[in-house]
Amino acid sequence: MDGLINAMGALAGAEGGSGAGSGAVEVVAVRGDVVVVRVGDVVLKAHERGTDGSALGARLEVARGLGGVLLAPLGPPVEVLGRVVTRWPFGEAVPQSAPEAFPLVDAGRLLAELHLAPVPPGTPEAGAWSRMVRAVRETPSGAPGADVVRGAFGTLPDPPRGSALIHGDWHLGQLLRHDGAWRLIDLDDLGWGHPAWDLARPAALLLAGVLDGREWDRLLTAYLDAGGPAVDPADPWAALEAPARALVVQMAARALSASVRDGVPLEPAQEALVATCDRIVSAHRGPRRG
């Protein structure tokens, strides 16, 4: 790990330019395989092992063409010690400790603008469904609640298909303020797909009782006011119910995996997700078997 972090720091210093990438290396986050560091005004991200550098490069090209919506990278992906690494400008993250300060209107507007943008030729398929399936498959079998999560996965219908440009792993932490404006970040799953996937995570948190209904209404209203095409304003849940169910399963699976990996109990919000999986199993039956 130290070797990777030092190599990422050296990359920032070598390519930052004008001192932008100079200074001490600060570890911002370590989430499983993913490592994020900051050097001056440059942020570097080492992506998960096995990341397809070519597909990620195509996604970053999309970001360069949508600089008013997506945070543009500081160059193409590079390989560092066998890992795909990307470089980004530093910015102000969403304040996770103050939900009332979330830029919900900006978030809804940016999401609508993304969904309305043309899909450039060569854009990969979004990774929303595959990310959810991987989370379930990686859930430790012995984890308390694993059977419930897999049972909820078994109720899911086939994923909705679509051809809009979507983020693929969107939530309220996927925003960054740069040069005075909010932008969408973390583009590993950007691509074409059904736009309901991008509203599915906050919708899932609403179903689990984790997201306040007033916050959901502000987000959805801003999205619809900006012309967002994911849902019918008269019946948003017709398009959202199945993707929201899938995101409950994904978040619960990830929570169980992290609990086992780190040796810590589930937090109350995570317990609520597992409990929601139990309700899904009781309310739905489907043909999927993993």
C-alpha positions as CSV (number, residue, x, y, z in Angstrom):
1,M,0.0,0.0,0.0
2,D,2.8,2.5,0.9
3,G,4.5,1.8,-2.4
4,L,1.3,2.6,-4.3
5,I,0.7,5.8,-2.4
6,N,4.3,7.0,-2.8
7,A,4.1,6.2,-6.6
8,M,0.8,8.1,-6.9
9,G,2.4,11.1,-5.1
10,A,5.4,11.0,-7.5
11,L,3.0,11.0,-10.4
12,A,1.3,14.1,-9.1
13,G,4.6,15.9,-8.6
14,A,5.8,15.0,-12.0
15,E,2.7,16.0,-14.0
16,G,1.0,18.6,-11.8
17,G,2.6,21.6,-13.4
18,S,3.0,25.0,-11.9
19,G,3.2,23.4,-8.4
20,A,-0.3,22.1,-8.6
21,G,0.8,18.6,-7.7
22,S,3.5,19.6,-5.2
23,G,3.6,19.0,-1.5
24,A,3.0,16.2,1.0
25,V,0.9,13.2,0.0
26,E,-2.4,13.1,2.0
27,V,-4.4,9.8,2.0
28,V,-8.0,10.9,1.6
29,A,-9.7,7.5,1.5
30,V,-9.1,3.8,1.4
31,R,-12.2,1.8,0.5
32,G,-11.3,-1.8,-0.2
33,D,-9.0,-1.8,-3.3
34,V,-9.7,1.9,-4.0
35,V,-7.1,4.4,-2.8
36,V,-7.5,8.2,-3.0
37,V,-4.7,10.6,-2.2
38,R,-4.2,14.4,-2.5
39,V,-1.1,16.3,-3.4
40,G,-1.6,20.0,-3.4
41,D,-4.5,20.8,-5.8
42,V,-4.3,17.3,-7.5
43,V,-6.4,14.3,-6.3
44,L,-5.3,10.8,-7.5
45,K,-7.5,7.7,-7.5
46,A,-6.2,4.2,-7.8
47,H,-9.2,2.2,-9.0
48,E,-10.3,-1.3,-8.2
49,R,-8.0,-4.1,-9.3
50,G,-9.2,-5.4,-12.7
51,T,-10.5,-2.0,-13.8
52,D,-10.7,-1.8,-17.6
53,G,-8.5,1.1,-18.4
54,S,-9.8,1.4,-22.0
55,A,-13.4,1.6,-20.9
56,L,-12.5,4.1,-18.1
57,G,-10.6,6.2,-20.7
58,A,-13.7,6.3,-22.9
59,R,-15.8,7.4,-19.9
60,L,-13.3,10.2,-19.1
61,E,-13.6,11.4,-22.7
62,V,-17.3,11.8,-22.1
63,A,-16.5,13.9,-19.0
64,R,-14.2,16.2,-21.0
65,G,-17.1,17.0,-23.3
66,L,-19.6,17.7,-20.5
67,G,-17.5,19.9,-18.3
68,G,-20.5,21.8,-17.1
69,V,-22.0,18.7,-15.6
70,L,-19.2,16.2,-14.9
71,L,-15.8,17.0,-13.3
72,A,-13.2,16.8,-16.0
73,P,-10.1,14.7,-15.3
74,L,-6.5,16.0,-15.6
75,G,-5.6,13.7,-18.4
76,P,-6.2,10.0,-19.4
77,P,-5.9,7.0,-17.0
78,V,-2.4,5.8,-16.4
79,E,-1.0,2.6,-14.9
80,V,0.9,2.8,-11.6
81,L,2.3,-0.5,-10.2
82,G,-0.3,-2.5,-12.1
83,R,-3.2,-0.3,-11.0
84,V,-5.3,2.1,-13.1
85,V,-4.9,5.6,-11.7
86,T,-6.7,8.8,-12.6
87,R,-5.9,12.4,-11.8
88,W,-8.5,15.1,-10.8
89,P,-8.6,18.7,-9.7
90,F,-9.2,19.2,-6.0
91,G,-12.6,20.5,-4.9
92,E,-15.0,20.9,-2.0
93,A,-16.9,17.7,-1.2
94,V,-20.6,17.5,0.0
95,P,-20.7,17.9,3.8
96,Q,-21.7,14.4,4.9
97,S,-22.1,15.4,8.5
98,A,-24.8,18.0,7.7
99,P,-27.6,16.5,5.5
100,E,-29.5,19.7,5.6
101,A,-26.7,21.3,3.7
102,F,-26.8,18.9,0.8
103,P,-27.2,20.7,-2.5
104,L,-30.3,18.8,-3.5
105,V,-31.5,21.3,-6.1
106,D,-28.1,21.4,-7.8
107,A,-28.0,17.6,-7.6
108,G,-31.4,17.2,-9.3
109,R,-30.5,19.7,-12.0
110,L,-27.1,18.2,-12.8
111,L,-28.6,14.7,-13.0
112,A,-31.3,15.9,-15.4
113,E,-28.7,17.6,-17.6
114,L,-26.7,14.5,-17.7
115,H,-29.7,12.4,-18.7
116,L,-30.6,14.8,-21.4
117,A,-27.1,15.0,-23.0
118,P,-26.4,13.1,-26.2
119,V,-24.5,9.8,-25.8
120,P,-21.2,10.1,-27.6
121,P,-20.3,7.2,-30.0
122,G,-18.1,4.7,-28.2
123,T,-19.6,5.3,-24.8
124,P,-19.7,2.0,-22.8
125,E,-22.8,0.6,-21.2
126,A,-23.3,1.9,-17.7
127,G,-22.2,-0.4,-14.9
128,A,-25.2,0.0,-12.6
129,W,-26.6,-3.6,-12.8
130,S,-23.2,-5.3,-12.9
131,R,-22.1,-3.4,-9.8
132,M,-25.2,-4.6,-7.9
133,V,-24.7,-8.2,-9.0
134,R,-21.0,-8.1,-8.0
135,A,-21.9,-6.7,-4.5
136,V,-24.3,-9.6,-3.9
137,R,-21.8,-12.3,-5.2
138,E,-19.1,-10.9,-2.9
139,T,-21.2,-11.0,0.2
140,P,-19.6,-13.4,2.7
141,S,-21.8,-16.5,3.1
142,G,-21.4,-16.5,6.9
143,A,-22.4,-12.9,7.4
144,P,-25.6,-12.5,9.5
145,G,-28.2,-11.4,7.0
146,A,-26.4,-12.7,3.9
147,D,-29.3,-15.2,3.2
148,V,-31.8,-12.4,3.5
149,V,-29.9,-10.2,1.0
150,R,-29.6,-13.0,-1.5
151,G,-33.2,-13.8,-1.1
152,A,-34.1,-10.2,-1.9
153,F,-31.8,-10.4,-4.9
154,G,-33.8,-13.4,-6.0
155,T,-37.0,-11.2,-6.3
156,L,-35.5,-8.8,-8.8
157,P,-36.8,-8.6,-12.3
158,D,-34.5,-8.2,-15.3
159,P,-32.9,-4.8,-15.2
160,P,-34.7,-1.9,-17.0
161,R,-33.1,-1.1,-20.4
162,G,-32.5,2.4,-21.7
163,S,-30.3,4.5,-23.9
164,A,-29.7,7.7,-21.9
165,L,-26.3,8.9,-20.6
166,I,-26.3,8.0,-16.9
167,H,-23.9,8.1,-14.0
168,G,-24.3,4.4,-13.0
169,D,-23.4,4.8,-9.3
170,W,-25.1,8.0,-8.3
171,H,-25.8,9.2,-4.8
172,L,-25.7,12.4,-2.8
173,G,-22.0,12.1,-2.2
174,Q,-21.1,12.1,-5.9
175,L,-20.9,15.9,-6.1
176,L,-17.9,18.2,-5.8
177,R,-17.7,22.0,-5.9
178,H,-15.0,23.1,-8.3
179,D,-14.4,26.7,-9.5
180,G,-17.6,27.8,-7.7
181,A,-19.9,25.2,-9.2
182,W,-21.1,21.7,-8.4
183,R,-20.1,18.9,-10.7
184,L,-20.7,15.1,-10.7
185,I,-17.7,12.9,-9.8
186,D,-16.7,9.2,-9.6
187,L,-17.3,8.2,-13.2
188,D,-16.3,4.5,-13.1
189,D,-19.8,3.3,-14.2
190,L,-20.7,6.2,-16.5
191,G,-22.4,5.1,-19.7
192,W,-25.7,4.4,-21.5
193,G,-28.6,2.9,-19.6
194,H,-31.9,3.6,-18.0
195,P,-31.9,7.0,-16.1
196,A,-34.0,5.5,-13.3
197,W,-30.9,3.8,-12.1
198,D,-29.4,7.2,-11.0
199,L,-32.5,8.0,-8.8
200,A,-32.6,4.5,-7.4
201,R,-30.2,4.9,-4.5
202,P,-31.9,7.9,-2.9
203,A,-35.3,6.2,-3.6
204,A,-34.0,3.0,-1.9
205,L,-32.9,5.1,1.1
206,L,-36.4,6.6,1.2
207,L,-37.9,3.1,1.2
208,A,-35.6,2.0,4.0
209,G,-36.5,5.1,6.1
210,V,-33.0,6.5,5.9
211,L,-33.7,9.5,3.7
212,D,-36.2,12.1,4.8
213,G,-39.2,12.4,2.5
214,R,-38.8,16.1,2.3
215,E,-35.3,15.7,1.0
216,W,-36.4,13.2,-1.6
217,D,-39.2,15.6,-2.7
218,R,-36.7,18.5,-3.2
219,L,-34.4,16.3,-5.2
220,L,-37.1,14.8,-7.4
221,T,-38.8,18.2,-7.9
222,A,-35.5,19.8,-9.0
223,Y,-34.8,16.9,-11.4
224,L,-38.3,17.0,-13.0
225,D,-38.2,20.8,-13.2
226,A,-35.0,20.6,-15.2
227,G,-36.6,18.2,-17.6
228,G,-35.3,14.9,-16.2
229,P,-36.7,12.0,-18.3
230,A,-36.3,9.1,-15.8
231,V,-39.8,9.0,-14.4
232,D,-43.4,10.0,-15.2
233,P,-44.2,12.9,-12.8
234,A,-47.6,11.5,-12.4
235,D,-46.3,8.1,-11.2
236,P,-42.5,8.2,-10.5
237,W,-42.6,4.8,-8.7
238,A,-43.7,2.9,-11.8
239,A,-40.1,3.3,-13.1
240,L,-38.3,3.5,-9.7
241,E,-39.7,0.5,-7.8
242,A,-37.5,-2.2,-9.3
243,P,-34.3,-0.2,-9.5
244,A,-34.8,1.1,-5.9
245,R,-35.3,-2.5,-4.8
246,A,-32.0,-3.5,-6.5
247,L,-30.1,-0.6,-4.8
248,V,-31.5,-1.7,-1.3
249,V,-30.0,-5.1,-2.1
250,Q,-26.7,-3.6,-3.3
251,M,-26.2,-1.3,-0.3
252,A,-27.1,-4.1,2.2
253,A,-24.7,-6.5,0.5
254,R,-21.9,-3.9,0.7
255,A,-22.7,-3.2,4.3
256,L,-22.4,-6.9,5.3
257,S,-19.1,-7.3,3.4
258,A,-17.6,-4.2,5.0
259,S,-18.8,-5.4,8.5
260,V,-17.1,-8.7,8.1
261,R,-14.0,-7.2,6.5
262,D,-13.5,-4.5,9.2
263,G,-14.8,-6.6,12.1
264,V,-17.4,-3.9,13.1
265,P,-21.1,-4.2,13.7
266,L,-23.6,-2.7,11.2
267,E,-24.7,0.9,11.8
268,P,-28.4,1.6,12.3
269,A,-28.9,2.8,8.8
270,Q,-27.2,-0.4,7.5
271,E,-29.4,-2.6,9.7
272,A,-32.4,-0.8,8.2
273,L,-31.3,-1.8,4.7
274,V,-31.0,-5.5,5.7
275,A,-34.4,-5.2,7.4
276,T,-35.8,-3.8,4.1
277,C,-34.4,-6.8,2.3
278,D,-36.4,-9.0,4.6
279,R,-39.5,-7.0,3.8
280,I,-38.7,-7.3,0.1
281,V,-38.5,-11.1,0.4
282,S,-41.9,-11.2,2.1
283,A,-43.6,-8.9,-0.4
284,H,-42.1,-10.2,-3.7
285,R,-41.2,-13.5,-5.3
286,G,-39.3,-13.7,-8.5
287,P,-37.4,-16.1,-10.8
288,R,-33.8,-14.9,-10.3
289,R,-31.5,-17.3,-8.5
290,G,-28.2,-15.4,-8.6
